[in-house]
Amino acid sequence: MNKINTMICAACAFVLVSVGASVKADSDNFAGPYIGLSASAYGVSAKGKSHTGHDNVSGVGINNVTVGKVAGVTGGEVGYAIPLGSRFLIDFGISALAGEAQMEVEGDDVGSENVQFTIDDLVTYYISPQLVLSDTSALYVKIGLTEGDTGVIGDVTTPGKLSGSTWGIGLRTVLDSGIFIRSEAGFTEYNGLSASGKGSSGGIAATNNYSAELDSAYGMFSMGKRF
């Protein structure tokens, strides 16, 4: 919540400064449908836990997207920006990321096996209010819902669909040709993943439960075409 409040305050400060500035602005330069390709750098924070019928053990490892490190991801977006006067627009869009991440919850206890959660096909549905700063640049904030498919590697149940809230702030620059460049920073807070399966400890059957929680921060650069 503190991160959300900080981002909102920063966006409001930018808006107040921009409204007070005397610049020529025309929202029509940004309005209409668009498509784009993006390149992003993602940092992931994750926690995992396994629970047997006896003990709690914790530990998490990430394959492909590692805790404390940054991973590059490519994707695309499509959307439509609607002008609300000469200085404001509202942008509705969908963006998708390519690739798969694997997160391993490690069970150290006897009878608790390692389980890998897989995450792919991340899609974000977003709404983005925009303030036009000049004929070529606009400041925006983004609020979105991010969803992804999940799976498991191991003899356990498949978790439900991954979902989370995405918040971002960025700058969009558009050329006379309709080509635009967008730079953005933000973060996503996801719901938890959980699965359960059967194991044994000393020949006695015990139910194993596995769970993982993750958040991600990102920086994105995209280029596209407004029509």
N, C-alpha and C positions, 0 to 999 in steps of 0.2 A: 504494500500500500504506500509506503514512503517513496518508492521509485515512481509510482504512478503520480503521486502528488507533486513530486519534483518536476516530472516531465510536463504536467499540466501548467504549473507555475511558469516554467521556462517558455512554454508556448504562448501563454498569456502576455508575458513580458515582451516577446517578439512582436505580438500583435499590437500592443499599445505603442511601442516605438514606431512600428510601421505606419499605423494610422496617423500618428502625429507628423510624419514626414510628408513633404509636398513632392509627389512624384506623379508622372503620367502613367496611368494603368488602364488596361482594357482586358476584362475577363474573357472576351470572345477569342483572344489569342490562345487560350488554354482549353476552351470548351470543345465538346464533341467526343466521339469514340477514339480509342487509342489501343495500340498493342506495344509490347516491349519485351526485351530480354534482360535478365539481371544476373549479376555476379555478387555473391554475398560471402561474408566471413562470419562464422558462427562460433560462439563460445558457449559451452554447456556446463551447467552445474547440476550434479545428480547425487542422489542418495538411494541406497538399496538396503534391503533387509530380508533375511530368511528366518522362518520360525518353524521349529519342529514341535513335536508333542512334549519336548523336555526343555529346550534352551532357546535363547535368542542369540543369533550371531549376525554380525553385520559386515558389509564390505561391498564395494561396487567397483567394477572395471568397465571401461568403455572401449569398444572396438570401432575403428573408423572415425568416430567423433570422441575424442578423449577428454576426460575431465581436466580442466585447467589449461587446455590447449585450444587452438582455433582451427576450424575446418572450413575449406572453401566449398560453396554450393552454388550451382547454377539453376536458373529457373526462367519463368516467363509470367507475363501478366496481361490482362485485358480489362478494359474499363470504359466508363463514360463519365465525363465531367459536365455538370449542368451549371450554367452561370446564374448567380443570384445578385444581379446588379453589376456595376462596373468593377467592383473590387473583390467580390467574393464568388466562390464556386463550391459545389458539393460534388465529390467524386465517389462513384460506386465502382468497385472492381473486384477481381479475383486474381490471385497469384498462386503459382504452384512451384514447388521445388523438386528437383530430380535427385535420385540417390536414396540409399538406405543406410540407416545407422543401427548398430547393434550394441546393447547394453547388457552386461553380464552381472547378475547378482550371485555372489559367491557364498556358498554354504560351507562353513568350516567344521561344523559339528558332524558327528557320525550319523549317517542316514540322511543328511541334508546335501543334496546334489546341486551343482551349479546350474543355473537356468539363464538362457539368453532371451531378452526381449528384443524384437526387431520392430523398427519404425520406418515407414516409407510413405510415399504419396502424400506428402504434407501439402495441404491447400488452405489458403487464407481468404476469407470473404471479408472485405473491408469497406468502411465508409471513411471519407477523408475530407474534412472541411479545409478550404484553401483561401489564403489571403494573397491577392495579387499585389506585388511590390512594385512592379514596373511592367512594361510591355513584354519583357522577356523572362521574368522570374516571379515565382510564387512560393510562399511559405505554406506548409501544410502540417497538420497532425493526422495521425492514422489510428483508428480504432477498429480492431478486427477479431474475428473468430477463426482460430486455426484448428484444423482437424487432420488426422492422419490414421492410416491403417496400422494395426499392430499384430504381432504374432509372437510365438515362442518357439525356442528350440529346446526340446526336453519333454518328458512325459508328464506334462501338466496341462491345465486348462488354458484356453486362449483368452487373454484379457479383452476388455471392451475397447471401443474406439478411443483413440487419444484425442483430446481436445484441450484448448486453452485460450486465454485472452491475450491478444497482441496489441501493443501500444508503440507508436513510433512518431518521429518528427523528422521533417526533411525539407529540402529545397528542390524545386523543379524549374529548369531552364528550358525554354522553347525557342527554336529558331524560326525564321520566316518560312522555311520549307515545311514546317510541321514536325521536324525531328526534335525530340526532347531528350534531355539528360536529367536524371533524378539521383540525388544522393540522400540517404536515409539512415537513421540509427534508431534502434528500438529494442524491445525485449518481449518475450512470451512466457507466461506462467501457465504450465500445464497441470492437468489433473493427474492423479496417481495411476500407476499401472499395478495390477495384482493378478496372481495366478496361484493355483493350488494343485497338488499332486500327491502321490503316495510314495512313501519310502519305508525303510525299516531301520531299526536301531537294535542290535543284538538279537535279531530274529523277531522282534516285536514290531508290528505294523504301526506306523505313525504318520499322521497327515502333515505334509510340509506346505507352508504358505510362503509365497514370495511377493515382495512389493518393491516398487521403485518410484521415486519422484524426481522430476527434472524441470529446470528452467533454462532459458537460453537468452543471450543477448546477441545482437547482430549489427553489422554495418553493411549497407547494400548500395551498390551502384548499378543503375539501369539506363538503357538507351532504347528509345522506341520512336514510334511515328503516330502523330495525331492526324486524324482524317477530317 
